[in-house]
Amino acid sequence: MSSETLILFGATGDLAKKKLFSAIAALHHEGKSFPIIGVGRKPLTDESFRVHVREQLPGISEDEWKKMEPFFHYSIIPENTPHDLSALAQKIVEVESLFSTNKTRVFYLALPPDLFEPAAIALGENSLIQKGNPLHRIVFEKPFGRDEASARTLQERLQSFMDENQLFRVDHFLGKETLSLLAELRREKHLSPEMWSKHHIDHVQVHFVETIGIGSRGMFYDANGVIRDVVQNHVLLMLEGVALQSHLNDHAVFSAHERARLLEHVVPLHPNEAVLGQFEGYAKDAGIEGKHSHTPTFLAAKTEIRLPEWEGVPVYLRAGKEMNEEHSSAVIQFKKNKESSSTPLPGRMIIRFSPDSQVQLDYAHGLTQLYSAPKRSAYTRILEHALTGNASFFLGINEILSAWKIVEPLLKSETSFVYAKGTPGPLSAEKLIQKDGRTWFSTKKNEN
Ligand code: BG6
C-alpha cells in the first residue's frame, strides 16, 4: 500500500470526471493504491461520493471496483464558510490513521483558476500545509495566473505559505508519452541528429486542433479562451518538445530550467502575424446569448526562436475548437534540397501528442515509418509524479512567466474573424501561412 493521501479539490467537477478518476483507477489497477479524499461544496457523504465516482468509471469491473471503493472518502466545504477547513483537517487525520499513511499529503486543486489562490491560502492558514515540509505538496491545474503580472502576484502570495518545492504546476502535456518516446528514439538512434538541424529544416508547425467544442465548460472557456486554455501552455510545450531536441541532453525537455531558457528566446506573438477567430454560434454554446464576447476560440500565428540553433526557421502555431480535424501535433517540414545530409531525411516528421503518442517519418518515396508509445494516460503519469514528488514533470515559475510574455501581446487583441463549425478556421489563417509559400499540415490531406 502506498503512503500518500490525495486530497482532491473539485472532486465533483469536470476534470475529476473526465480525467482524474480514471487516472486514479489506472494507478490502483497497477497496484499503486492510495486513499483519496474528495473535497467539494456538494453535500455528499463517503457513500454518495463513491456512487458518483463509480458512475464515472463504467469500464471498471465490479470486482476491481470493490477493491478500490474503500479508498474513496469525501469532505464537504460549507458554502458560507469556505475558509474553515477544520472538518477537512479532521478527515485527513482519520484517513491517515485508517490507512497508516506516512503523512504525505498531495492537495490537487482541480478548480477554476480564480479559486487557486483562496484555496491555497486557506490550506496554509488552516496549517494543513506546513511551509517547508516537502511531504506536503499542492498541485495547481492550468492556467497559473491570467497574464505575467497576475502569475507573479499569485506566486508571491503563495510563497508566504509554501516553498517552491511544494508547488506542482500542471501542464498535462508534460505527462504525454510522446516526450519520453522522442527521448527513447533519440537514445536508440532512430532519429538522426541532423533531423534537428536548422540547415535541414524548412519550418516547424504546432497544431492543437479539436473537433469538440466547449461542452459544459462555457463559464471557464469564456473567461479564458484559446490562448489561456491551450496556447500559453500545451502549444508552447509541444514547441519546446521539438526545439529542445537540438540539445545534447536527451532529457532537456524534462528540465524546467531548460524549458524556461528556451521560451525566453521565443519571439512574442505579434498581432500583425496572428489571426484570432471565434466559431459561429459561440455565444449560444457558451451560455452567454445576447452578450457580445471577444473570447477567441481559434488562433493562428507565426513566430521564431532567436537561438543560434534555430535561426531562420519559421514557427507556425494553430489551435482551435469546433474544427474539421482533431489532433495535437508538432510537424517538422524538411527542406527539399538535402544533398548535404549524410543519411536520407524524410519529407517531414509528425510528432503526435494527442489523441495518441506517435512519431511518424514521411519519406518522399511514400514510405512512412511509425513509432508509437504504449498508452498510459497523461493524467495517470502526472498524478503518479505528484504523489511521488517528481517535480520534473511540472512547470517551473520562470517557464510560466516566459510563456505569458510570449502570448501577452495577443491577450487584449480583438477577435475579428468568425469561422463555421467543422472547418479549418478563418480564411485569414490560410493566408497567414500561404504568403510565405507554405500550407498548414492537415490529417485530411496526404500532401501539402
Ligand atoms: C485541456 C483543455 O487542458 O486539454 C481542453 O482545457 C482540451 O480544452 C484538452 O480539450 C485536450 O487534452 P487531451 O489530453 O484530451 O488532448
Residues whose N, C-alpha, C, O or C-beta is under 5 A from the ligand:
A	BS01	BG6	D229 S354
